[in-house]
Amino acid sequence: MLGAFALLALLVPLVSSSPDAIHLAGRRAAPSLAHLFGTDELGRDLLARVLHGARVSLAVGLLSAALSSVVGVAVGSVAGYVGGMIDDALMRFTDAILAIPRLPLLMVAAAIARPSVSLLIVMIGVTGWMETARVLRADFVTLKSRDFVDAARAAGAGTWRIIARHLLPNAAATAAVATTLAVGRAILLESALSFFGVGVQPPTPSWGNMLYQAQTTMTTEPWLAIFPGLCIFVTVFAVNQLGDAVGARRMPN
């Protein structure tokens, strides 16, 4: 399912019409062979908007998860390997950030900044690294006591070489699981922010702002909410299943 969504998002200019093409004569049309997902209040084809929205929602999910993973891996690896006061300081800072509700924080920041898609990616990414940092730190605390780390240290390897060449490859499965779960959280956050009107702004389509625009017509044109909502559900479910599969394949080091 993820592959299908990604492929359609990449090829959407070739397989669908413009998401902003207005046809007032065909406004509010129910799903049919002419418009598989129906049309909205301006006669725009909902299938085209869902496919173009996939580009935005998947980009936000993947890129913000990648950013949060980079920050989380950096913080968790340093805290877990170095230990001592640095570990305490980094983990207490992580706990303090975790104590702040993420969605209200992002809503306030987005309402002030009115972010573009790129800025929204950064905002979601820099507020989502804490879980990755905690699980990587726990992995590094266990791994740094292994014999291969002692051997590398005895051979003269420095701290950064040990982290990069010996510890990170052994913690890659943990980082991969954390990253896949972060993708699902990021897609849900983008959808929530756009639903509340402070995320991706129209006319740029995203699954979240499509739900926002459909909330007043839920009883009369339910297809306007069903299809973007179904895309969010299927994508997040598939991402979580992927994370479970990666975790299940993780082998003891």
Contacts in CASP RR format, 6 or more apart in sequence:
PFRMAT RR
TARGET T0000
AUTHOR 0000-0000-0000
METHOD contacts of the structure
MODEL  1
MLGAFALLALLVPLVSSSPDAIHLAGRRAAPSLAHLFGTDELGRDLLARV
LHGARVSLAVGLLSAALSSVVGVAVGSVAGYVGGMIDDALMRFTDAILAI
PRLPLLMVAAAIARPSVSLLIVMIGVTGWMETARVLRADFVTLKSRDFVD
AARAAGAGTWRIIARHLLPNAAATAAVATTLAVGRAILLESALSFFGVGV
QPPTPSWGNMLYQAQTTMTTEPWLAIFPGLCIFVTVFAVNQLGDAVGARR
MPN
1 234 0 8 1.000
1 235 0 8 1.000
1 238 0 8 1.000
2 235 0 8 1.000
2 238 0 8 1.000
2 239 0 8 1.000
2 242 0 8 1.000
5 54 0 8 1.000
5 58 0 8 1.000
5 231 0 8 1.000
5 234 0 8 1.000
5 235 0 8 1.000
6 58 0 8 1.000
8 15 0 8 1.000
8 51 0 8 1.000
8 54 0 8 1.000
9 51 0 8 1.000
9 53 0 8 1.000
9 54 0 8 1.000
9 55 0 8 1.000
9 58 0 8 1.000
12 48 0 8 1.000
12 51 0 8 1.000
12 52 0 8 1.000
12 54 0 8 1.000
12 55 0 8 1.000
15 51 0 8 1.000
16 45 0 8 1.000
16 47 0 8 1.000
16 48 0 8 1.000
16 51 0 8 1.000
16 52 0 8 1.000
17 45 0 8 1.000
17 48 0 8 1.000
18 48 0 8 1.000
19 44 0 8 1.000
19 45 0 8 1.000
19 48 0 8 1.000
19 49 0 8 1.000
19 51 0 8 1.000
19 52 0 8 1.000
19 53 0 8 1.000
19 203 0 8 1.000
19 205 0 8 1.000
20 44 0 8 1.000
20 203 0 8 1.000
21 44 0 8 1.000
21 45 0 8 1.000
21 48 0 8 1.000
22 42 0 8 1.000
22 43 0 8 1.000
22 44 0 8 1.000
23 39 0 8 1.000
23 42 0 8 1.000
23 43 0 8 1.000
23 44 0 8 1.000
24 42 0 8 1.000
24 43 0 8 1.000
26 39 0 8 1.000
26 43 0 8 1.000
27 39 0 8 1.000
27 40 0 8 1.000
27 41 0 8 1.000
27 42 0 8 1.000
27 43 0 8 1.000
28 39 0 8 1.000
28 40 0 8 1.000
28 41 0 8 1.000
28 43 0 8 1.000
28 220 0 8 1.000
28 221 0 8 1.000
29 35 0 8 1.000
29 38 0 8 1.000
29 39 0 8 1.000
29 43 0 8 1.000
30 38 0 8 1.000
30 221 0 8 1.000
30 223 0 8 1.000
31 37 0 8 1.000
31 38 0 8 1.000
31 223 0 8 1.000
32 38 0 8 1.000
35 45 0 8 1.000
35 46 0 8 1.000
35 47 0 8 1.000
36 47 0 8 1.000
37 45 0 8 1.000
37 46 0 8 1.000
37 47 0 8 1.000
37 50 0 8 1.000
37 223 0 8 1.000
37 227 0 8 1.000
38 45 0 8 1.000
38 46 0 8 1.000
38 47 0 8 1.000
38 223 0 8 1.000
39 45 0 8 1.000
39 46 0 8 1.000
40 46 0 8 1.000
40 49 0 8 1.000
40 213 0 8 1.000
40 214 0 8 1.000
40 221 0 8 1.000
40 224 0 8 1.000
41 217 0 8 1.000
46 223 0 8 1.000
46 224 0 8 1.000
46 227 0 8 1.000
47 227 0 8 1.000
49 205 0 8 1.000
49 210 0 8 1.000
50 205 0 8 1.000
50 207 0 8 1.000
50 210 0 8 1.000
50 227 0 8 1.000
50 228 0 8 1.000
50 231 0 8 1.000
52 205 0 8 1.000
53 205 0 8 1.000
53 206 0 8 1.000
53 207 0 8 1.000
53 210 0 8 1.000
53 228 0 8 1.000
54 207 0 8 1.000
54 231 0 8 1.000
56 117 0 8 1.000
56 190 0 8 1.000
56 200 0 8 1.000
56 204 0 8 1.000
56 205 0 8 1.000
56 206 0 8 1.000
57 187 0 8 1.000
57 190 0 8 1.000
57 191 0 8 1.000
57 206 0 8 1.000
57 207 0 8 1.000
57 208 0 8 1.000
57 231 0 8 1.000
57 232 0 8 1.000
57 235 0 8 1.000
58 187 0 8 1.000
58 235 0 8 1.000
59 117 0 8 1.000
59 121 0 8 1.000
60 117 0 8 1.000
60 120 0 8 1.000
60 121 0 8 1.000
60 124 0 8 1.000
60 186 0 8 1.000
60 187 0 8 1.000
60 190 0 8 1.000
60 200 0 8 1.000
60 206 0 8 1.000
61 121 0 8 1.000
61 124 0 8 1.000
61 183 0 8 1.000
61 184 0 8 1.000
61 186 0 8 1.000
61 187 0 8 1.000
61 190 0 8 1.000
62 183 0 8 1.000
62 186 0 8 1.000
63 121 0 8 1.000
64 120 0 8 1.000
64 121 0 8 1.000
64 122 0 8 1.000
64 124 0 8 1.000
64 125 0 8 1.000
64 128 0 8 1.000
64 182 0 8 1.000
64 186 0 8 1.000
64 190 0 8 1.000
65 125 0 8 1.000
65 179 0 8 1.000
65 180 0 8 1.000
65 182 0 8 1.000
65 183 0 8 1.000
65 184 0 8 1.000
65 185 0 8 1.000
65 186 0 8 1.000
66 179 0 8 1.000
67 121 0 8 1.000
67 122 0 8 1.000
67 125 0 8 1.000
67 126 0 8 1.000
67 129 0 8 1.000
68 124 0 8 1.000
68 125 0 8 1.000
68 126 0 8 1.000
68 127 0 8 1.000
68 128 0 8 1.000
68 129 0 8 1.000
68 132 0 8 1.000
68 182 0 8 1.000
68 186 0 8 1.000
69 129 0 8 1.000
69 132 0 8 1.000
69 175 0 8 1.000
69 178 0 8 1.000
69 179 0 8 1.000
69 182 0 8 1.000
70 129 0 8 1.000
71 125 0 8 1.000
71 126 0 8 1.000
71 128 0 8 1.000
71 129 0 8 1.000
71 132 0 8 1.000
71 133 0 8 1.000
72 129 0 8 1.000
72 130 0 8 1.000
72 132 0 8 1.000
72 133 0 8 1.000
72 136 0 8 1.000
73 132 0 8 1.000
73 133 0 8 1.000
73 136 0 8 1.000
73 168 0 8 1.000
73 175 0 8 1.000
75 90 0 8 1.000
75 94 0 8 1.000
75 129 0 8 1.000
75 133 0 8 1.000
75 136 0 8 1.000
75 137 0 8 1.000
76 90 0 8 1.000
76 132 0 8 1.000
76 133 0 8 1.000
76 134 0 8 1.000
76 136 0 8 1.000
76 137 0 8 1.000
76 140 0 8 1.000
77 136 0 8 1.000
77 137 0 8 1.000
77 140 0 8 1.000
77 163 0 8 1.000
77 167 0 8 1.000
77 168 0 8 1.000
77 171 0 8 1.000
78 86 0 8 1.000
78 90 0 8 1.000
78 163 0 8 1.000
79 86 0 8 1.000
79 87 0 8 1.000
79 90 0 8 1.000
79 91 0 8 1.000
79 133 0 8 1.000
79 137 0 8 1.000
79 140 0 8 1.000
80 87 0 8 1.000
80 136 0 8 1.000
80 137 0 8 1.000
80 138 0 8 1.000
80 140 0 8 1.000
80 141 0 8 1.000
80 144 0 8 1.000
81 140 0 8 1.000
81 144 0 8 1.000
81 159 0 8 1.000
81 162 0 8 1.000
81 163 0 8 1.000
81 167 0 8 1.000
82 159 0 8 1.000
87 137 0 8 1.000
90 133 0 8 1.000
90 137 0 8 1.000
91 134 0 8 1.000
91 137 0 8 1.000
94 130 0 8 1.000
94 133 0 8 1.000
94 134 0 8 1.000
97 127 0 8 1.000
97 130 0 8 1.000
98 130 0 8 1.000
102 127 0 8 1.000
102 128 0 8 1.000
102 189 0 8 1.000
103 189 0 8 1.000
103 192 0 8 1.000
103 193 0 8 1.000
105 127 0 8 1.000
106 123 0 8 1.000
106 124 0 8 1.000
106 127 0 8 1.000
106 189 0 8 1.000
106 193 0 8 1.000
107 193 0 8 1.000
107 196 0 8 1.000
107 198 0 8 1.000
109 115 0 8 1.000
109 123 0 8 1.000
110 120 0 8 1.000
110 123 0 8 1.000
110 193 0 8 1.000
110 198 0 8 1.000
110 199 0 8 1.000
111 198 0 8 1.000
113 119 0 8 1.000
113 123 0 8 1.000
114 198 0 8 1.000
114 201 0 8 1.000
115 123 0 8 1.000
115 199 0 8 1.000
117 200 0 8 1.000
117 204 0 8 1.000
120 190 0 8 1.000
120 193 0 8 1.000
120 199 0 8 1.000
120 200 0 8 1.000
124 186 0 8 1.000
124 189 0 8 1.000
124 190 0 8 1.000
125 186 0 8 1.000
128 182 0 8 1.000
128 185 0 8 1.000
131 178 0 8 1.000
131 181 0 8 1.000
131 182 0 8 1.000
132 175 0 8 1.000
132 178 0 8 1.000
132 179 0 8 1.000
132 182 0 8 1.000
135 174 0 8 1.000
135 177 0 8 1.000
135 178 0 8 1.000
136 171 0 8 1.000
136 174 0 8 1.000
136 175 0 8 1.000
136 178 0 8 1.000
139 170 0 8 1.000
139 171 0 8 1.000
139 174 0 8 1.000
140 163 0 8 1.000
140 167 0 8 1.000
140 171 0 8 1.000
143 149 0 8 1.000
143 167 0 8 1.000
143 170 0 8 1.000
143 171 0 8 1.000
143 253 0 8 1.000
144 167 0 8 1.000
146 253 0 8 1.000
148 166 0 8 1.000
149 162 0 8 1.000
149 166 0 8 1.000
149 167 0 8 1.000
152 161 0 8 1.000
152 162 0 8 1.000
152 165 0 8 1.000
152 166 0 8 1.000
153 162 0 8 1.000
157 165 0 8 1.000
157 166 0 8 1.000
168 175 0 8 1.000
170 253 0 8 1.000
173 246 0 8 1.000
173 247 0 8 1.000
173 249 0 8 1.000
173 250 0 8 1.000
173 251 0 8 1.000
174 250 0 8 1.000
176 243 0 8 1.000
176 246 0 8 1.000
176 247 0 8 1.000
177 243 0 8 1.000
177 246 0 8 1.000
177 247 0 8 1.000
177 250 0 8 1.000
180 239 0 8 1.000
180 240 0 8 1.000
180 242 0 8 1.000
180 243 0 8 1.000
180 246 0 8 1.000
181 239 0 8 1.000
181 240 0 8 1.000
181 243 0 8 1.000
183 239 0 8 1.000
184 235 0 8 1.000
184 236 0 8 1.000
184 239 0 8 1.000
184 240 0 8 1.000
187 207 0 8 1.000
187 232 0 8 1.000
187 235 0 8 1.000
187 236 0 8 1.000
187 239 0 8 1.000
188 232 0 8 1.000
188 236 0 8 1.000
190 199 0 8 1.000
190 200 0 8 1.000
190 206 0 8 1.000
190 208 0 8 1.000
191 206 0 8 1.000
191 207 0 8 1.000
191 208 0 8 1.000
191 211 0 8 1.000
191 232 0 8 1.000
192 208 0 8 1.000
193 199 0 8 1.000
193 200 0 8 1.000
194 200 0 8 1.000
194 206 0 8 1.000
194 207 0 8 1.000
194 208 0 8 1.000
194 209 0 8 1.000
194 211 0 8 1.000
194 212 0 8 1.000
195 208 0 8 1.000
195 209 0 8 1.000
195 211 0 8 1.000
195 212 0 8 1.000
195 215 0 8 1.000
196 212 0 8 1.000
197 209 0 8 1.000
197 212 0 8 1.000
199 206 0 8 1.000
199 209 0 8 1.000
200 206 0 8 1.000
200 208 0 8 1.000
200 209 0 8 1.000
201 209 0 8 1.000
202 209 0 8 1.000
202 213 0 8 1.000
207 228 0 8 1.000
207 229 0 8 1.000
207 231 0 8 1.000
207 232 0 8 1.000
208 228 0 8 1.000
208 232 0 8 1.000
210 224 0 8 1.000
210 225 0 8 1.000
210 228 0 8 1.000
211 225 0 8 1.000
211 228 0 8 1.000
211 229 0 8 1.000
211 232 0 8 1.000
213 224 0 8 1.000
214 221 0 8 1.000
214 224 0 8 1.000
214 225 0 8 1.000
214 228 0 8 1.000
215 225 0 8 1.000
217 224 0 8 1.000
217 225 0 8 1.000
218 225 0 8 1.000
END
